[in-house]
Amino acid sequence: MGSRQPAPPAKATRAANDTCGFSGVLPQIGQPLTPQMQAEMLRAKGPAKLRLIRPGMVIAQDFQPDRLNLILDKDGDIVTARCG
């Protein structure tokens, strides 16, 4: 058996895969998505590159690496963010 290289740290992997800017939203996880916050993101990303995903919502499975997906809970709080 050959020796395996250790996996890169999660932080480095996250930065390399952050094609949509989700890392900028991470500090807001657990907070409500305010109209001001949404307006800022729309200005920065454009309406086609920001998708709000609410519980029970049907979404297309098309992957767009530069689109920011905000996953919200039933109260409108940001649960997580990811590209796609």
N, C-alpha and C positions, 0 to 999 in steps of 0.2 A: 504494500500500500504506500502511495506517495503522501507526502505531507500536504495538508490543505492550508491555503492562505486564510487568515482570519477575515471575516466579513468587515467591510468598512463600518465605521460608527454610524448609528442611525441618523445623527444630525447631518453628516455629510451626504448620506443617501437621500435624505429629505430635500436638501438644497439642490441636489442634482436633478431631482424629479419635479421640482417646483416650476413647472412651465406656465402656470397661470397666476402665480402670486399668492397662493393660499397661505404661505408662511406669514404674510402680513396680517392675516385675519386671526391667526392662532391666539393672540392676546384677548380677542373678543369671545372666545369659546365660553359658553355658559351665560353670556349676556344677551339681552334682547336685541334683535335687529331693529334699530331705530330708523325712521324715515331719513334722517340726516346721513346715517351710515350707509344706507342703501343708495342714496343720491350720490354720495362720494364714490362708491364702487361703480355705479353706472357711468359716472363721468370718466373714471379711470379705465374701465374695461369696455364700456359700450353695452347696450342692451343684449346683443347677440352673444356676448362673452360672459354674462353673469346669469346663473340659473339658481333660483330658489326652489328647494325641494322640501315640501311639507309632508307630514305623515299621510299615508294613503294615496299620495299623488302618483299617477302613472307618468313615467318619463321615458323618453326615447333612449335607446342604448347606443346612440351614435357617440363616438369618442372624439372629442375636440380638445387636444392637449392644452390649448390656451384659454379654455373656458373654465371659469371659477364656479364650482358648485357649492352652495351653502346649504347644508342640511339643517333644517329647523325642527324644533319639537312643536307640540300642539299649542304651546304658549307663544311661539314666535322667537324663542331663544335659539341661538346658534349652537348646535350640537357638535358639528365638525365642518370642515371645509376640505375640498379635494379638487383636483383637476379632472377634467373630462367633460 
